[in-house]
Amino acid sequence: MHRPGARRTVVVTGANAGLGFWTTLALADSGDHVVMACRNRDRADAAAAMIRARVPAAELEFVELDTADLSSVTRAADQLRQLERIDVLIENAGIVHVPARREQTVDGLELVAATNFFGHFALTAALLPVLERTPGSRVVTLGSLATLLIAPKLHDLQLQTGYLGPRAYAQSKVLLQSFGFELDRRLAASGALVRSLVAHPGYSISGRTPRVPTVNEPSRAKRFRDNLQAPFTQGKHRGALPIIRAASDPSPPRGIAFYGPKWMLKGDAVLSVPASITTNRDVAAAVWAEAERFTGTTFTL
């Protein structure tokens, strides 16, 4: 629970752009100490400068993290475990504009799944001891409406065959969302007090997002195109609202806790109903087992 007057420590992956930037800005404005876990120091510093221009008292720090590189995840986790507490871990980093052809990471994992899911799976396992010693802590993973569009290829989570960019993105979000719900079940069964919540941003696009130098600078043409979709889209500053609510809700529901825009694609943050495939326990068990195998990670619950 976010106690009035208490400074929380919140780790946000991919905090320098998009949803991560607006989430970080809101949390810093509320008085949280935010650790910006990002791939690029220069971009993180530029984003931090924009946040401090709006919130002069913002308490921010940087940790280098590339979720597509398991050695980077290990190094970042080693640093983050030195923190006295982690009240919230927000797993936001990800690839939205996916490659047209299948690409592999340095670890031999399919790039989109590695960036959006496998790296976060390994990071969460590594940081669980810090979360467990922090009263009221929680993990917030980012789901997507794309989870409504496909059933995952459980026999081929790496998409060795039949790779398509949209499928890679949607499947990675099914994996991450499924993991978020399964983590909450396993934490509850173990008696741990850590919660795992999931949030999705609706249909949030950069052309409807306020301009922020070095962070969001869409062209006039993109703004024009994106604003043609205004009836069913919103800016990323609005898409961050469900994430912020999941991070700060003083009384998240027991069991499935899934936050999204009121009108599914846009609107204020409310409790929502997730895609059924992501709450299926058989699917979750298969995803979890494969994630442990692919990352060499074992959760201690």
C-alpha positions in Angstrom: 0.0 0.0 0.0 1.2 3.5 -0.8 1.0 5.2 2.6 0.6 9.0 2.5 3.9 10.6 3.3 5.9 7.4 2.7 8.5 7.3 -0.1 8.3 4.1 -2.0 11.1 2.7 -4.3 9.7 1.8 -7.7 11.7 0.1 -10.5 10.4 0.8 -14.0 11.9 -1.0 -16.9 12.0 0.9 -20.2 11.3 4.2 -18.2 12.8 6.6 -20.7 10.1 6.5 -23.4 6.4 5.8 -24.1 4.3 4.4 -21.3 7.4 4.0 -19.1 8.2 7.8 -19.3 4.6 8.8 -18.3 4.5 6.2 -15.6 7.8 7.4 -14.2 6.7 11.0 -14.4 3.5 10.3 -12.4 5.2 8.2 -9.8 8.0 10.8 -9.3 5.3 13.5 -9.0 3.6 11.5 -6.3 6.8 11.4 -4.3 8.2 7.9 -5.2 11.8 7.2 -5.7 12.0 5.8 -9.2 14.7 3.6 -10.5 14.8 3.9 -14.3 16.0 0.6 -15.7 16.8 1.3 -19.3 19.1 0.2 -22.1 20.6 3.6 -22.9 22.1 5.9 -20.3 21.9 9.0 -22.6 18.2 8.5 -23.3 17.4 7.8 -19.7 19.3 11.0 -18.7 17.4 13.0 -21.3 14.1 11.6 -20.0 15.0 12.3 -16.4 15.8 15.9 -17.3 12.3 16.3 -18.8 10.8 14.8 -15.7 12.8 17.1 -13.4 11.7 20.1 -15.5 8.2 19.2 -14.4 8.9 17.8 -11.0 12.1 19.6 -9.6 12.1 17.4 -6.5 11.9 14.1 -8.5 14.1 11.4 -7.0 15.4 9.3 -9.9 18.3 7.0 -10.5 19.5 4.9 -13.4 20.3 1.2 -13.8 21.4 -0.2 -17.1 19.1 -3.0 -18.3 18.5 -4.7 -21.6 15.8 -7.3 -21.1 16.8 -9.0 -24.4 20.2 -9.9 -22.9 20.2 -12.3 -19.9 23.7 -11.2 -18.9 22.4 -7.6 -18.7 19.5 -8.8 -16.6 21.9 -10.5 -14.2 24.0 -7.4 -13.9 21.0 -5.1 -13.3 19.5 -7.5 -10.8 22.9 -7.6 -8.9 22.6 -3.8 -8.6 18.9 -3.7 -7.7 19.4 -6.3 -5.0 21.5 -3.7 -3.2 18.4 -1.6 -2.7 17.0 -1.6 0.8 13.5 -2.1 -0.6 11.6 -2.5 -3.8 7.9 -1.6 -3.3 6.9 -1.9 -7.0 8.5 -3.6 -9.9 6.9 -2.4 -13.2 7.7 -4.6 -16.1 7.2 -2.2 -19.0 10.1 -2.5 -21.4 9.3 -4.1 -24.7 9.3 -4.1 -28.4 6.1 -2.7 -30.1 7.4 -2.2 -33.6 8.6 -5.7 -34.2 11.0 -6.9 -36.9 9.5 -8.3 -40.1 11.8 -11.3 -40.0 12.6 -13.5 -37.0 15.7 -12.3 -35.1 17.6 -13.9 -32.2 19.2 -12.4 -29.2 22.8 -13.1 -28.0 21.2 -15.9 -25.9 19.7 -17.5 -28.9 16.1 -16.5 -27.9 13.5 -15.0 -30.3 14.0 -11.3 -29.9 10.4 -10.1 -29.2 9.6 -12.9 -26.7 13.0 -12.3 -25.0 12.6 -8.5 -24.7 8.9 -8.5 -23.7 8.8 -11.6 -21.5 11.8 -13.9 -20.9 14.0 -11.0 -19.6 11.3 -9.9 -17.2 10.8 -13.5 -16.0 14.4 -13.7 -15.1 14.5 -10.3 -13.5 11.5 -11.0 -11.3 13.0 -14.3 -10.1 16.2 -12.5 -9.2 14.5 -9.6 -7.4 12.0 -11.7 -5.5 14.0 -11.7 -2.2 14.0 -7.9 -2.2 10.3 -7.8 -2.9 9.6 -10.3 -0.2 11.4 -8.2 2.4 9.4 -5.1 1.4 6.0 -4.9 3.1 3.1 -4.4 0.7 5.3 -4.9 -2.4 4.0 -5.8 -5.9 4.9 -6.7 -9.4 3.1 -5.0 -12.3 3.3 -6.6 -15.7 2.1 -5.1 -18.9 -0.6 -6.9 -20.8 -2.2 -6.0 -24.1 -5.4 -6.1 -26.0 -3.4 -8.2 -28.5 -3.9 -11.1 -26.1 -7.4 -11.3 -27.4 -6.3 -12.0 -30.9 -4.3 -15.3 -30.7 -3.8 -18.5 -28.9 -0.1 -19.1 -28.1 1.9 -21.8 -29.9 2.8 -23.6 -26.7 4.9 -26.1 -28.7 6.9 -23.2 -30.2 7.2 -20.3 -27.9 10.3 -19.2 -29.9 8.4 -19.2 -33.1 11.0 -21.3 -34.9 8.4 -21.8 -37.6 5.7 -19.6 -38.9 7.2 -16.3 -37.6 5.1 -13.2 -38.2 5.7 -9.9 -36.6 2.2 -9.3 -35.3 2.0 -12.9 -33.9 5.4 -12.5 -32.2 4.1 -9.4 -30.4 0.8 -10.8 -29.5 2.3 -14.1 -28.3 4.9 -12.3 -26.2 2.1 -10.4 -24.4 0.1 -13.6 -23.8 3.2 -15.0 -22.2 3.8 -12.0 -20.0 0.2 -11.6 -19.0 -0.2 -15.3 -18.2 3.0 -15.1 -16.2 1.7 -12.1 -14.2 -1.5 -14.0 -13.1 0.4 -17.3 -12.5 3.0 -15.5 -10.3 0.2 -14.1 -8.2 -1.3 -17.6 -7.7 2.1 -19.0 -6.8 2.9 -16.2 -4.4 -0.4 -16.6 -2.6 0.0 -20.4 -2.4 3.5 -20.0 -0.9 2.2 -17.6 1.8 4.2 -14.6 0.4 2.7 -11.2 0.8 3.9 -9.9 -2.6 1.2 -9.3 -5.1 1.4 -9.7 -8.9 -1.0 -7.4 -10.9 -1.4 -6.9 -14.6 -2.3 -3.7 -16.5 -2.9 -2.9 -20.1 -2.8 0.6 -21.8 -5.7 0.2 -24.3 -4.9 1.6 -27.7 -2.3 4.2 -26.9 -0.3 5.9 -29.7 2.5 8.5 -29.8 0.7 10.9 -32.2 -2.0 11.6 -29.6 0.6 12.0 -26.8 1.9 15.4 -25.7 5.2 16.5 -27.2 8.2 16.1 -24.9 11.6 17.0 -26.4 13.9 14.0 -26.8 11.1 11.7 -25.5 8.1 12.0 -27.9 8.4 14.1 -31.0 6.1 12.7 -33.7 6.0 14.4 -37.1 3.1 16.5 -38.2 2.1 13.8 -40.6 2.0 11.2 -37.8 0.0 13.5 -35.6 -2.5 14.0 -38.4 -2.8 10.3 -39.1 -3.0 9.3 -35.4 -5.7 12.0 -34.7 -7.9 10.5 -37.4 -8.2 7.6 -35.0 -9.2 9.8 -32.1 -12.5 8.1 -31.4 -10.8 4.8 -30.4 -7.3 5.8 -29.4 -5.6 7.8 -26.7 -2.2 9.2 -25.9 0.4 7.2 -24.0 0.1 9.7 -21.1 -3.5 8.3 -20.8 -2.4 4.7 -21.5 -0.2 4.9 -18.4 -3.1 5.4 -16.1 -3.9 1.7 -15.6 -0.3 1.0 -14.8 -0.2 3.8 -12.3 -3.3 2.6 -10.7 -2.0 -1.0 -10.5 1.2 0.4 -8.9 -0.7 2.4 -6.3 -4.1 0.8 -5.7 -4.4 0.4 -1.9 -6.8 -2.5 -2.1 -6.3 -4.6 -5.3 -8.7 -7.5 -5.5 -7.7 -11.0 -4.5 -7.3 -13.4 -7.3 -7.2 -11.9 -10.8 -6.3 -8.2 -10.7 -6.3 -6.7 -14.2 -6.5 -3.0 -14.9 -7.3 -1.2 -18.2 -9.1 1.7 -19.7 -12.8 2.1 -18.9 -13.8 1.8 -22.6 -11.3 -1.0 -23.3 -9.4 1.1 -25.9 -9.3 4.3 -24.0 -10.6 6.0 -20.8 -9.9 6.2 -17.1 -8.3 3.2 -15.3 -10.7 0.6 -14.1 -10.6 -3.1 -13.2 -11.0 -5.1 -16.4 -11.6 -8.7 -17.7 -8.5 -10.3 -19.2 -8.4 -12.7 -22.2 -9.3 -16.1 -21.0 -6.2 -17.7 -22.5 -4.1 -15.7 -20.0 -5.9 -17.0 -17.0 -5.8 -20.7 -18.1 -3.7 -22.6 -15.5 -2.6 -25.3 -17.9 -1.3 -22.6 -20.3 0.4 -20.8 -17.4 2.2 -24.0 -16.2 3.5 -24.7 -19.7 4.7 -21.1 -20.2 6.4 -21.1 -16.8 8.2 -24.4 -17.4 9.4 -23.2 -20.8 10.5 -19.9 -19.4 12.6 -21.6 -16.7 14.2 -23.8 -19.4 14.9 -21.0 -21.8 16.3 -18.6 -19.2 18.0 -21.1 -16.9 16.0 -19.5 -14.1 14.2 -21.2 -11.1 11.9 -19.3 -8.9 12.2 -19.9 -5.1 8.7 -19.6 -3.8 
